[in-house]
Amino acid sequence: MNSKAIIALVMTISAVAAVPAYAAQLEFDCDVPADHFSSVSQDVANGGSVSGTIRVYEMRKGNNLPVVGAGIFSSEKRAIAGFQLVASNTGAQRFDIIFNVTHDGDSKRGKVGEVDASSAIAFNIFLSATGKAVLTVNGSEFQSDASAISGGRAMAFCSTAQFKFTDLIFSANGNGSGG
């Protein structure tokens, strides 16, 4: 997989569809051809979180592996907290959970676990105003130091597949754990 290209896309893409501030629960049918990317995002301030449930409907064969995730990015993109669920192939039964965090200009990206691809996947990614990142996937929690954030965007995204986000909530001021 060309993971650097996907990460670069996530970090630089403008919102494809902006969500009104403090929206109620949303559904986002992220349905894109192979090697294409789609996202939905919202401005956040003083930290933020993205939570919801993801289901896979179809993984497509392309130059990039199917991937889905969410994150919070500061305006200048020096603070990032996000995750990706990455399939090893189009028939994968499990996704690798990749946790991405930037702290003082240093990016950390690593596999923190795996999750079953055949069932609903509940998630919450949180970035505090003081620099704490917390990722929860199906009840498993991962934490990391991160750069502090005063403003930016929260985003849900996918590539090379059809994933459906339900109960998708973008929150400012860190409506997640670890506040």
Backbone as JSON, one array per atom type, in Angstrom:
{
  "sequence": "MNSKAIIALVMTISAVAAVPAYAAQLEFDCDVPADHFSSVSQDVANGGSVSGTIRVYEMRKGNNLPVVGAGIFSSEKRAIAGFQLVASNTGAQRFDIIFNVTHDGDSKRGKVGEVDASSAIAFNIFLSATGKAVLTVNGSEFQSDASAISGGRAMAFCSTAQFKFTDLIFSANGNGSGG",
  "N": [[0.83, -1.18, 0.0], [0.44, 2.24, -0.68], [1.06, 3.98, 1.67], [2.13, 6.42, 2.47], [1.22, 8.16, 0.53], [-1.56, 8.11, 1.0], [-1.62, 9.16, 3.63], [-0.55, 11.69, 3.11], [-2.56, 12.68, 1.46], [-4.71, 12.77, 3.26], [-3.75, 14.65, 5.07], [-3.56, 16.97, 3.53], [-5.83, 17.43, 2.04], [-8.68, 19.39, 1.26], [-11.84, 19.96, 2.78], [-14.2, 17.79, 1.46], [-16.89, 17.61, 1.82], [-18.38, 19.73, 3.89], [-19.46, 19.71, 7.26], [-22.12, 21.06, 9.1], [-21.44, 23.06, 12.02], [-21.27, 21.4, 15.15], [-23.08, 19.31, 14.58], [-25.82, 16.98, 14.58], [-25.97, 13.39, 14.97], [-24.57, 11.81, 12.15], [-24.81, 10.16, 8.94], [-22.5, 8.75, 6.74], [-21.87, 7.7, 3.68], [-19.25, 6.42, 2.43], [-18.16, 5.89, -0.47], [-16.1, 4.98, -2.85], [-14.25, 4.7, -5.95], [-11.53, 2.42, -6.76], [-8.37, 3.52, -5.6], [-9.17, 6.13, -5.15], [-10.34, 8.84, -3.06], [-12.35, 9.95, -0.37], [-13.99, 12.26, 1.83], [-15.45, 13.66, 4.82], [-15.85, 16.55, 6.78], [-15.34, 18.83, 9.57], [-14.93, 22.0, 11.15], [-13.06, 22.4, 14.17], [-12.46, 23.48, 17.54], [-10.22, 24.19, 20.23], [-9.31, 21.55, 20.73], [-10.79, 18.35, 19.95], [-13.07, 15.78, 18.77], [-13.86, 12.77, 16.98], [-16.36, 10.47, 16.47], [-18.04, 7.32, 16.05], [-19.54, 4.67, 14.11], [-18.28, 2.16, 11.98], [-18.85, 0.34, 9.04], [-17.92, -2.15, 6.7], [-18.62, -2.44, 3.27], [-17.8, -2.99, 0.65], [-14.64, -3.88, -0.6], [-12.17, -2.69, -2.76], [-10.04, -3.56, -5.52], [-6.94, -2.11, -6.19], [-4.21, 0.21, -6.77], [-3.71, 1.1, -4.25], [-4.34, -0.1, -0.97], [-7.53, -0.92, 0.54], [-8.77, 1.48, 2.86], [-9.87, 3.1, 5.84], [-10.83, 5.71, 8.08], [-10.32, 8.24, 10.64], [-9.67, 11.56, 11.92], [-8.1, 14.34, 13.65], [-6.93, 17.5, 12.84], [-4.67, 20.15, 13.18], [-4.89, 23.63, 12.27], [-2.53, 24.5, 11.01], [-1.46, 22.08, 10.47], [0.45, 20.93, 12.13], [-0.21, 19.59, 14.36], [-1.56, 16.48, 14.78], [-3.87, 13.89, 15.18], [-4.91, 10.76, 14.58], [-6.44, 7.87, 13.03], [-6.19, 4.86, 11.1], [-7.89, 2.2, 9.56], [-6.66, -0.5, 8.05], [-6.79, -2.67, 5.35], [-5.26, -5.77, 4.52], [-5.6, -6.95, 2.11], [-8.1, -7.24, -0.53], [-9.88, -9.16, 0.35], [-9.63, -9.31, 3.04], [-10.11, -10.38, 6.4], [-9.64, -9.09, 8.69], [-8.7, -5.87, 9.97], [-5.77, -3.87, 10.18], [-5.08, -1.73, 12.86], [-4.01, 1.45, 12.71], [-2.34, 3.97, 14.35], [-1.91, 7.37, 14.23], [0.08, 10.07, 15.15], [1.16, 13.37, 15.77], [3.7, 15.04, 17.42], [5.17, 17.85, 18.57], [6.27, 18.31, 16.0], [7.3, 15.83, 15.32], [6.37, 12.92, 13.75], [4.51, 10.07, 14.6], [3.68, 6.86, 13.67], [2.01, 3.9, 13.85], [1.19, 0.4, 14.1], [-1.31, -0.59, 16.29], [-3.0, -2.6, 16.91], [-5.52, -5.02, 15.91], [-8.67, -5.48, 14.2], [-11.84, -7.02, 13.74], [-13.08, -7.32, 10.49], [-15.58, -8.0, 9.64], [-17.7, -7.15, 11.17], [-19.54, -4.46, 12.81], [-17.64, -1.56, 13.61], [-16.85, 0.27, 16.29], [-15.72, 3.54, 17.1], [-13.65, 6.15, 18.52], [-11.84, 9.03, 18.23], [-9.78, 11.29, 19.8], [-8.47, 14.51, 20.43], [-6.92, 16.56, 22.63], [-7.0, 19.99, 23.81], [-4.72, 20.43, 25.19], [-2.85, 18.62, 24.33], [-3.13, 15.74, 24.28], [-3.71, 12.61, 22.91], [-6.24, 10.28, 22.29], [-7.33, 7.17, 21.31], [-10.01, 5.06, 20.72], [-11.08, 1.91, 19.84], [-13.55, -0.33, 19.26], [-13.73, -0.68, 22.06], [-11.07, -1.03, 22.89], [-8.41, 0.89, 24.1], [-6.04, 3.39, 23.19], [-3.33, 5.54, 23.85], [-1.52, 8.63, 23.45], [1.02, 11.16, 23.62], [0.56, 14.33, 22.13], [0.81, 17.15, 19.91], [-0.43, 20.24, 21.14], [-3.67, 21.64, 20.4], [-5.47, 24.34, 19.1], [-7.25, 25.01, 17.19], [-8.76, 23.67, 14.2], [-9.49, 20.94, 11.95], [-11.79, 18.25, 12.02], [-12.06, 15.01, 10.69], [-13.53, 12.39, 8.73], [-12.8, 9.61, 6.68], [-12.23, 7.67, 3.62], [-10.78, 5.26, 1.34], [-10.55, 3.51, -1.76], [-12.72, 1.71, -1.54], [-16.03, 0.82, -0.25], [-17.3, 2.1, 2.56], [-19.42, 2.51, 5.34], [-20.23, 5.07, 7.5], [-21.9, 5.39, 10.51], [-23.88, 7.01, 13.05], [-22.1, 9.11, 13.26], [-20.24, 11.59, 14.77], [-18.99, 14.8, 15.11], [-17.12, 16.64, 17.35], [-16.32, 19.6, 19.09], [-14.02, 20.89, 21.53], [-13.31, 18.5, 22.68], [-15.17, 16.09, 23.14], [-14.68, 13.56, 24.07], [-13.05, 10.77, 25.71], [-10.45, 11.35, 28.11], [-10.19, 14.11, 28.46]],
  "CA": [[0.0, 0.0, 0.0], [1.15, 3.49, -0.71], [0.52, 4.62, 2.87], [2.57, 7.82, 2.51], [0.3, 8.93, -0.33], [-2.84, 8.23, 1.71], [-1.42, 10.09, 4.73], [-0.41, 13.02, 2.52], [-3.89, 13.1, 1.03], [-5.51, 13.09, 4.45], [-3.23, 15.85, 5.69], [-3.62, 18.15, 2.69], [-7.1, 17.6, 1.34], [-9.7, 20.27, 1.81], [-13.08, 19.22, 3.05], [-15.03, 17.5, 0.31], [-18.24, 17.98, 2.26], [-18.3, 20.28, 5.24], [-20.61, 19.42, 8.11], [-22.4, 22.21, 9.96], [-20.86, 22.96, 13.35], [-22.0, 20.72, 16.21], [-24.19, 18.59, 13.96], [-26.32, 15.75, 15.2], [-25.37, 12.19, 14.39], [-24.63, 11.78, 10.7], [-24.41, 8.97, 8.19], [-21.61, 9.09, 5.63], [-21.61, 6.55, 2.81], [-17.96, 6.7, 1.79], [-18.17, 4.91, -1.56], [-15.19, 5.52, -3.85], [-13.55, 3.71, -6.78], [-10.16, 2.09, -6.38], [-7.36, 4.58, -5.64], [-9.77, 7.44, -4.94], [-10.44, 9.23, -1.66], [-13.47, 10.83, -0.04], [-14.0, 12.62, 3.25], [-16.39, 14.63, 5.36], [-15.11, 17.17, 7.87], [-15.91, 19.98, 10.27], [-14.0, 22.78, 11.97], [-13.11, 22.18, 15.61], [-11.67, 24.43, 18.32], [-9.83, 23.74, 21.57], [-9.35, 20.1, 20.71], [-11.99, 17.83, 19.31], [-13.15, 14.33, 18.63], [-14.72, 12.18, 15.96], [-16.77, 9.15, 16.92], [-19.09, 6.71, 15.23], [-19.44, 3.24, 13.8], [-17.9, 1.91, 10.58], [-19.11, -0.98, 8.45], [-17.38, -2.31, 5.35], [-19.56, -3.01, 2.32], [-17.05, -3.56, -0.47], [-13.26, -3.44, -0.74], [-11.85, -2.72, -4.18], [-8.64, -3.8, -5.86], [-6.3, -0.98, -6.85], [-2.81, 0.4, -6.4], [-3.71, 1.3, -2.81], [-5.22, -1.01, -0.24], [-8.68, -0.27, 1.17], [-8.46, 2.12, 4.13], [-10.91, 3.97, 6.39], [-10.36, 6.25, 9.34], [-10.75, 9.56, 11.08], [-8.62, 12.27, 12.62], [-8.2, 15.76, 13.96], [-5.75, 18.14, 12.28], [-4.62, 21.57, 13.48], [-4.95, 24.49, 11.09], [-1.22, 24.5, 10.35], [-1.15, 20.67, 10.29], [1.56, 20.49, 12.98], [-0.8, 18.68, 15.35], [-2.41, 15.48, 14.12], [-4.2, 12.65, 15.89], [-5.83, 10.06, 13.71], [-6.26, 6.43, 12.89], [-6.61, 4.22, 9.87], [-8.1, 0.76, 9.54], [-6.06, -0.85, 6.78], [-6.94, -4.07, 4.94], [-4.05, -6.31, 3.88], [-6.02, -7.27, 0.74], [-9.53, -6.98, -0.7], [-10.65, -10.18, 1.04], [-9.17, -9.36, 4.43], [-11.08, -10.59, 7.47], [-9.24, -8.21, 9.79], [-8.01, -4.62, 9.63], [-4.75, -3.36, 11.09], [-5.39, -0.42, 13.43], [-2.83, 2.3, 12.66], [-2.53, 5.19, 15.13], [-1.01, 8.42, 13.74], [0.12, 11.22, 16.05], [2.29, 14.29, 15.62], [4.02, 15.71, 18.68], [6.3, 18.77, 18.38], [6.85, 18.14, 14.67], [7.69, 14.44, 15.08], [5.22, 12.06, 13.46], [4.57, 8.66, 14.99], [2.66, 6.07, 13.0], [2.29, 2.51, 14.15], [0.1, -0.54, 14.32], [-1.58, -0.78, 17.71], [-3.87, -3.75, 17.08], [-6.32, -5.49, 14.78], [-10.1, -5.51, 14.47], [-12.62, -7.85, 12.83], [-13.65, -6.54, 9.39], [-16.92, -8.48, 9.26], [-18.75, -6.6, 12.03], [-19.48, -3.02, 13.04], [-16.45, -1.13, 14.35], [-17.09, 1.53, 17.01], [-14.47, 4.26, 17.3], [-13.59, 7.53, 18.98], [-10.5, 9.61, 18.23], [-9.87, 12.52, 20.59], [-7.26, 15.29, 20.59], [-7.23, 17.62, 23.59], [-6.38, 21.3, 23.63], [-3.44, 20.41, 25.89], [-1.91, 17.72, 23.69], [-3.29, 14.32, 24.58], [-4.48, 11.9, 21.89], [-6.81, 9.02, 22.77], [-8.05, 6.41, 20.29], [-10.73, 3.89, 21.2], [-11.65, 1.1, 18.77], [-14.25, -1.48, 19.84], [-13.44, -0.8, 23.49], [-9.63, -1.0, 23.18], [-7.97, 2.28, 24.14], [-4.64, 3.68, 22.93], [-3.06, 6.94, 24.16], [-0.22, 9.16, 23.06], [1.2, 12.61, 23.67], [0.41, 14.96, 20.82], [0.91, 18.6, 19.98], [-1.67, 20.92, 21.55], [-4.45, 22.17, 19.29], [-6.45, 25.37, 19.45], [-8.25, 25.01, 16.12], [-8.43, 22.81, 13.07], [-10.58, 20.2, 11.35], [-11.99, 16.83, 12.3], [-12.36, 14.4, 9.4], [-13.71, 10.95, 8.51], [-12.37, 9.42, 5.29], [-11.96, 6.32, 3.14], [-10.2, 5.12, 0.01], [-10.51, 2.22, -2.43], [-13.73, 0.83, -0.96], [-17.25, 1.43, 0.27], [-17.49, 1.99, 4.0], [-20.5, 3.38, 5.8], [-20.14, 5.61, 8.85], [-23.18, 5.72, 11.14], [-23.72, 7.66, 14.36], [-20.89, 9.92, 13.14], [-20.35, 12.84, 15.51], [-17.82, 15.66, 15.22], [-17.28, 17.46, 18.54], [-15.27, 20.5, 19.51], [-13.74, 20.86, 22.97], [-13.02, 17.15, 23.15], [-16.28, 15.35, 23.72], [-14.27, 12.17, 24.2], [-12.35, 10.49, 26.95], [-9.1, 11.91, 28.24], [-10.25, 15.56, 28.44]],
  "C": [[0.87, 1.24, 0.0], [0.65, 4.34, 0.45], [0.95, 6.08, 2.96], [1.66, 8.69, 1.65], [-1.04, 9.14, 0.35], [-2.71, 9.24, 2.85], [-1.29, 11.51, 4.2], [-1.76, 13.55, 2.06], [-4.73, 13.55, 2.21], [-5.05, 14.42, 5.04], [-3.46, 17.1, 4.85], [-4.96, 18.41, 2.04], [-8.0, 18.61, 2.04], [-10.95, 19.45, 2.01], [-13.84, 19.02, 1.76], [-16.46, 17.88, 0.62], [-18.14, 18.46, 3.69], [-19.59, 20.02, 5.99], [-20.88, 20.66, 8.94], [-21.87, 21.98, 11.37], [-21.82, 22.28, 14.32], [-23.24, 20.01, 15.68], [-24.61, 17.41, 14.8], [-25.62, 14.57, 14.55], [-25.62, 12.17, 12.88], [-24.43, 10.36, 10.18], [-23.57, 9.46, 7.03], [-21.31, 7.81, 4.88], [-20.38, 6.88, 1.98], [-17.73, 5.62, 0.73], [-17.34, 5.48, -2.71], [-14.55, 4.4, -4.68], [-12.15, 3.44, -6.24], [-9.26, 3.31, -6.56], [-7.94, 5.99, -5.6], [-10.05, 7.61, -3.45], [-11.66, 10.1, -1.48], [-13.44, 11.12, 1.45], [-15.17, 13.55, 3.55], [-15.69, 15.24, 6.58], [-15.86, 18.36, 8.45], [-14.81, 20.7, 11.03], [-14.18, 22.41, 13.43], [-12.22, 23.24, 16.28], [-11.38, 23.84, 19.68], [-9.87, 22.22, 21.7], [-10.62, 19.63, 20.02], [-11.97, 16.32, 19.26], [-14.04, 13.98, 17.45], [-15.07, 10.8, 16.48], [-17.85, 8.63, 16.01], [-18.87, 5.22, 15.11], [-19.16, 3.1, 12.31], [-18.29, 0.48, 10.22], [-18.51, -1.02, 7.05], [-18.45, -2.97, 4.48], [-18.84, -3.64, 1.13], [-15.64, -2.99, -0.47], [-12.86, -3.67, -2.2], [-10.36, -2.9, -4.4], [-8.11, -2.59, -6.63], [-4.84, -0.92, -6.48], [-2.65, 0.63, -4.9], [-4.66, 0.31, -2.17], [-6.41, -0.24, 0.32], [-8.31, 0.27, 2.55], [-9.63, 3.02, 4.53], [-10.37, 4.52, 7.7], [-10.92, 7.62, 9.64], [-9.58, 10.23, 11.79], [-8.96, 13.72, 12.88], [-6.87, 16.38, 13.56], [-5.77, 19.62, 12.64], [-4.58, 22.36, 12.18], [-3.64, 24.47, 10.31], [-0.68, 23.09, 10.12], [0.1, 20.21, 11.05], [1.07, 19.56, 14.08], [-1.77, 17.76, 14.63], [-2.63, 14.34, 15.1], [-5.22, 11.95, 15.03], [-5.57, 8.57, 13.71], [-6.72, 6.0, 11.51], [-6.87, 2.75, 10.18], [-7.69, 0.33, 8.14], [-6.25, -2.35, 6.52], [-5.66, -4.54, 4.26], [-4.32, -6.72, 2.43], [-7.53, -7.09, 0.66], [-10.42, -8.03, -0.04], [-10.32, -10.29, 2.51], [-10.32, -9.53, 5.42], [-10.82, -9.71, 8.68], [-8.59, -6.96, 9.21], [-6.9, -4.39, 10.64], [-5.23, -2.0, 11.57], [-4.09, 0.36, 13.48], [-3.15, 3.61, 13.36], [-1.47, 6.18, 14.67], [-1.08, 9.62, 14.67], [1.34, 12.06, 15.7], [2.46, 15.03, 16.93], [5.29, 16.54, 18.46], [7.03, 18.52, 17.06], [7.29, 16.72, 14.34], [6.43, 13.59, 14.88], [5.5, 10.65, 13.91], [3.4, 7.97, 14.3], [2.98, 4.61, 13.27], [1.03, 1.69, 14.34], [-0.06, -0.75, 15.82], [-2.49, -1.98, 17.97], [-4.55, -4.13, 15.78], [-7.78, -5.51, 15.2], [-10.78, -6.33, 13.38], [-13.28, -6.98, 11.76], [-15.09, -6.9, 9.08], [-18.05, -7.91, 10.13], [-18.57, -5.1, 12.17], [-18.28, -2.68, 13.92], [-16.75, 0.24, 14.96], [-15.75, 2.21, 17.27], [-14.71, 5.63, 17.92], [-12.13, 7.95, 18.92], [-10.63, 11.0, 18.83], [-8.5, 13.19, 20.63], [-7.59, 16.48, 21.48], [-6.52, 18.92, 23.23], [-4.99, 21.34, 24.27], [-2.45, 19.38, 25.34], [-1.96, 16.27, 24.12], [-4.16, 13.71, 23.49], [-4.95, 10.57, 22.47], [-7.62, 8.41, 21.64], [-8.72, 5.23, 20.97], [-11.36, 3.2, 20.0], [-12.23, -0.16, 19.39], [-13.85, -1.74, 21.29], [-11.97, -0.83, 23.86], [-9.14, 0.44, 23.08], [-6.46, 2.38, 23.96], [-4.43, 5.16, 23.18], [-1.68, 7.34, 23.72], [-0.17, 10.65, 23.36], [1.09, 13.13, 22.25], [0.62, 16.45, 21.0], [-0.45, 19.17, 20.36], [-2.36, 21.5, 20.32], [-5.42, 23.22, 19.8], [-7.54, 25.46, 18.39], [-7.81, 24.11, 14.99], [-9.67, 22.15, 12.51], [-10.6, 18.77, 11.85], [-12.5, 16.21, 11.01], [-12.6, 12.9, 9.52], [-13.45, 10.72, 7.03], [-12.29, 7.94, 4.94], [-11.34, 6.39, 1.76], [-10.36, 3.68, -0.45], [-11.53, 1.22, -1.88], [-15.05, 1.57, -0.76], [-17.35, 1.07, 1.74], [-18.65, 2.9, 4.36], [-20.25, 3.75, 7.26], [-21.56, 5.88, 9.34], [-22.89, 6.31, 12.52], [-22.45, 8.51, 14.4], [-21.12, 11.26, 13.82], [-18.99, 13.54, 15.52], [-18.06, 16.56, 16.42], [-16.07, 18.36, 18.75], [-15.1, 20.37, 21.02], [-13.67, 19.46, 23.52], [-14.15, 16.45, 23.87], [-15.94, 13.86, 23.83], [-13.57, 11.95, 25.51], [-11.01, 11.19, 26.97], [-9.05, 13.41, 28.31], [-9.57, 16.16, 29.58]]
}
